[in-house]
Amino acid sequence: MARLFDRNMFIMLLSVMIGIVIITYFIGDIVNRSKIEEIKKDYGVEITDINVKNEQFTSHFIESTVSLDQARDRLALGDYNYKLAFLWYYSALNENNITDFNLFKIRGVDNCSKAIPVYQKSAINFNLAESFFRDTKNYTSYYKYLEILDLYINLTKSGYNLTLLKEEACNYLQILIENLIIDEQTGNVTYLGNVSDTLRLLDEALLLIDDLEEGYERCQDYIDDYLFFDEIR
């Protein structure tokens, strides 16, 4: 009888122990699953955040380059009219035929009138591009991206200053062309009134333009020569 009791007691204790092990396993499994779900949730948030930043970076960079391209195109169009205006200006200065003189003068003023608003729009685009490039830096921490973005920012700042100065020079040129007169008797071309200050300001602007153009081209060269991928050594 005692043996039977001991056996039953042993079986009962064994069953209890097995039950405790099973319960412990289930509790551990539940805890582990909760941790896994929590980790998944954390990584999911992190991955989502990375994806959002990548999308924002791409969107802002595209927006920046579109504004930069528009600025360049308008700068080129402004330069086209600006150079033509100079051609008609010098042609009028050296012309002694009244008809041709008046034609060159009209063309010069017309090209200045076309160049000035285009330069203004170009400056706005350069300014917008700089702002967009600066915003783009908020969506990356990769040093290569930050370096190339800084180069683009320098380019847009240089382009903005260059464009404003060309607009200013074009205004001076238009004043000079409008003040050109020709003597019908002698065919001599002179200016109506005193334009010495305008001539001086135009000369100063042209010298500054040369310097700014060199700086603008250097900024572009830095971008073109930038080694984005490290060389394999």
Buried (B, 14 or more C-beta within 10 A) or exposed (E): EEEEEEEEEEEEEEEEEEEEEEEEEEEEEEEEEEEEEEEEEEEEEEEEEEEEBEEBBEEBBEBBBBBBEBBBBBBEBBBBBBEBBBBBBEBBBEBEEEEEBBBBBEBBBBBBEBBBEBBBBBBBBBBBBBBBBBBBBEBBEEEEBEEBBBBBBBBBBBBBBBBBBBBBBBBBBBBBBBBBEBEEEEEEBEBEEEBEEBBEBBEBBBEBBEEBBEBBEEBBEBEEEEEEEEEEE
